[in-house]
Amino acid sequence: MPVFKAPFNGYSVKFSPFYESRLAVATAQNFGILGNGRIHVLELAPGAPGVTESVAYDTADAVYDVCWSESHDSVLIAAIGDGSVKIYDTALPPPSNPIRSFQEHAREVQSVDYNPTRRDSFLTSSWDDTVKLWAMDRPASVRTFKEHAYCVYQAVWNPKHGDVFASASGDCTVRIWDVREPGSTMIIPGHEFEILSCDWNKYDDCILATSSVDKTVKVWDVRSYRVPLAVLNGHGYAVRKVKFSPHRRSLIASCSYDMTVCLWDYMVEDALVGRYDHHTEFAVGIDMSVLVEGLMASTGWDELVYVWQQGMDPRAS
């Protein structure tokens, strides 16, 4: 399976929604504590296990997350440790990039998510306890959402409702928002410890997964969220990211500080259906390809990016 060795520690990996062989990786020097960052755009070799770098962009601070535009196949957006949000166009020469840079967040930007239904806007979340909404054609953010009492580690759009998103925070809550409303429309006190990640089910727009420092992944129905639909136990340390499959309704991937990537089917009794222990440091980035069913990618503090097919060994050559 393809493996890429980055010079810095991996933080996030995202498959292109346009090209099945393309992915972007966010990395940070010195584990993201101090130093530079780099964004890598990688290409999978057709019919071969190799992976090559097509372009890289250096930043003056850590890159914590990256996402692809849903409307322009060459555009990606990066969440930077200095509080900035930068937009890159891989179709332009490197000196022309970034094509835009926004400096509004007061602390590190932790996540970025492009609106998959409207395709004209994106969200960022930050250690400054806020979420910001941006439009591609606006010179500044459209709105700032201030309710969380601590770092907002992730904000993700609902896959069917272009005005609805969820945010996961270190204040131990997930909030559901509608950008047409003045405040959050729902507060889920999901875990007793920090909530590090959340994601929506791609087939049921009322189902949400959360992951936490408490080592669990929980699945919620926002129509009746007093009790979770499922509590997934199996990780040994904090669960850094959680991701619903774009192809299978009940399949969830997660990665953890226990250095593993887990696959879960939350609708069956023995929910843990796969565990991969290929990383040798914290596993902090995970994605599943929309274009190729079963194709997964992960990255971690071991400076490695793995791409593999579910059921295969990520380390197999």
N, C-alpha and C positions, 0 to 999 in steps of 0.2 A: 504494500500500500504506500502511496506517496507520503513522504515526510520532508518538511522544510525546516532548516535550522536558521533561526533568526539571530542577529547579534544581541538583541535585547530580550527581556522577558515578555512572553505573550500575555495579552489581556483579553482580546476579543477576536473572533473570526466570523466572517459572514460570506455566504455564497451569493453570487450575483443572481438577481431575479431574471436576467436576460440571457446569460451565457452559462451553460452547464459546467464548463471547465474553468470558470473564473471565480476567485474569491479574494477578499481583502482581510488583512490582519492588522490589528492594532497592537503595538508593542511599547515597552517603556524600559528605560535604563535603570539599573539598580532597584529592581522590583517596584518601580513607580514611585519610590520615595524621594529621590533627587536625581536630576539629570534629564537627558534628552528623550525624545520619542521617535518612532519611525512607523510609517504606514507602508505595508508591503501589498502590492497587487500581484497575485500568483496565478499561473496558468497550469492546469493539469494537462500532461502530455496525452494525446489521443491514443488509446490502445496500449499505453505503457504506464508503469507505476511511477514515473517521474513527475516532478513539479518544478517549474521554473519561475523566477521573478521577472515580471514584465516591466515593472516600474516601482520605485520606492520614493517616499517623501519624508524628509527629515523635519522634525519639529523641535523647538527649543525646550519643550516640556513633555512629560509623559502623555501618551495617547491611550486612553482608557476604553474607548469604544469607537466603532465605525459602523456606518450603514450605507447601503446603496440607495440611490434615488430609484423610485418606482416609475419615473417618467422619462429619465434620460439615462441611457445604458452605460454612459461613461462617467457619470457623476457619483461621487461618494462624499459623505460628511463625517467629520471626525470630532470626537469629544476630547478636549485637551486639558491637561492638569493645571494650566495657568488660568483656567476659567474661560478660555476662548472656544469657539466653535468654528471650524474651518471647512470650506467646501473646495473639493478638488475635481478637476476634469481630466481624466486619463487620456482623452483625445488630444489634449494640448501638450506642448512640450513642457518638461518639468520646470523650467524657469518661469513659466506663466502661472504656476501654481503656488499657493492656493489661489483660486479665482476670487474667493471672498473670505473674510475673517470677521467674526462678530465677537466683541468683548463686552459681555454683560454680566455673566455669572460672577459672583464674588469669591467663589471657591472652585475647586476641581469639578470639571464636568464628568459625570460618571457614565451617562448613557445617552444614546441618540437613536431615534426611531422614526422612520419615514412613514407617512400616512399611506397605507396600501389601497385605500378606496378613493380618496380625493386626489392623491398623487401630486399635491401642490404644496404640502406643508410637512413639518417634522417637529418632534418634541425633543427637548433635552432635559436631563435631570442632573442635580448637582449636590455637592456637599454643603451648599449654602441654603439647603432645606427647601429649595424651590424647583418647580417644573416650568419651563418656558415653551411657548408655542411660537413657531417661526413659519413664515411663508417665503417661498423661494424668490418672490418678486418684491419683497419688502427689505428696506435697509436696516431695520431693527426688529426686535421680537414683537409679536402681535399682542401677546399677553403673558403675564407671569402668574403662576398659581402658587399661593403662599398659604398653606395650612399645616403642613407637616412640621413637627417639632424637632426633627433631626434630619440627617443626611437622607436625600432621596437617591437610592441606588439605581432605580430603573423606572422608566415610564414607557408604556407600550400601548399602541393604538388597538382598539377592538378591530378584528378583521372584517367586520360587516357594517359597523356603524362609524361613519367618517368623523363624527363629532365626539365619540366616546373613547376615553382611555383610562388605564389603571396606573397607579404609581405605588411603588414598594419602598418603604422607608425604615430607617433605623429606629424610628419611634414605635416600632412593632405593629404598625397598621399598614393596610393597603387601602387606598382611597380610589373610588370610582368617580370620574369626572365627565361632565358633558360641557363642551366649550361654550354652549349657548346659555349655560346656567352660571349664576354669580359665584357659587361655591361648589364643593364636592357634593355629589348626590348620594354617596354611600361611604361609610367608614367600617372596614372589617378589621377588628382586633385579632389578626390572624395567628400570631405567635407570641410567646412570652419573651422572645429574644428578637434581635434585629432581623428584619425581613430584607434579604439581599437581592431578590429577583422575583419577577412575576411574568406570566405569559397567558394569553387567551387561547382557548381551544379554537382550532381553525374550522370546526364543523358545527359547534354549538356556541353561539356568541354570548351565552350566559355562564359558561364554565371557565374558571380561572384557576391557574396553578400558582402557588407561592413557594419560595424556598427560604431557609432561615439559618441563622447561627445555631439554632436548636437541633441541627442535623437532619431535619425532616423536609419533605416536600408535602404540601397539602393541596387538595383539590377542592374548589368551592363552587357552589351554584349561587350566583348573586341574587337569585330570586328568593332564596332561603338560606342565609349564610350563618345562622347561629351555630350550626355544626358542620364541619367539613364533610364532603362526600367521601373523601379518602385521606388517610394519613400514611405516607410512604416512608417507612423506616428501613435503613440499610447503609446509609453513609455514616462514617466514623467521626467526621468533623463538619464544620459549617458547609452548607450547600450554596455555592456561589452563583450558579446560573441554572435556570430551568427553562425548558423549551418544548412546546407541543409539536408533534409531528405534523407536517403539512399534508401527509398522505393517509395516516391512520388515526381515526378519531380518538382512541383511548391511549395512544402511545406518547410517552413523555421521556425526554432526555434530561439528565442533570449532570453537573460536574461539581467537584468538591475539593476542599482543602485536604481531604484524605487521599488526593492524587488520582481518584478514579472518576470514570464516566459511567453512569448507570442508565439503563433503559427500563421503563416501567410501563405496565399496562394497568392503569388505575381501576379498571372495571373487573379484574379477576382477583381471586383471593390471594394467590401468591404473586403479588404485583411486580416483584423484581424479576425481569425477564432477560436481563443482560448486564454484565459488569465488565468494564475494560480498565486494566491497570497499567496502561502503557506509559503514563507520565511518571516522572521521578521527582516532581515538585508539585505545588498546588496546581490543580486543574481549574482554570478560571473562565475559559471561553468555550462555548459549544454552539454548533449550528447544524441544521438539517436542510439539505437541498430541497428547494421547491420543484426543481426541474428534473432531478434524478431520484426516483424513489429509493429510500434506504441509504443514500449517500450522506455520510456524517463528517464533521470536522471538529477538531478540538485544539486548543492551545493552552499553554500553561507557563509557569515560571521557570520551567526547564529549557525555555527558548525554542521549543519545538512546536510545529504545527503538523498534525496528523490528519489525513483524509482517508476514509475507509468505508466499506460497505457493511451495513449491519450484519452481524453474524460472522464476520471475518476478523482476523487478528490485525489490529492497526499496525503492528510492527512487522507483519509478514511482507517480504519483498516480492 
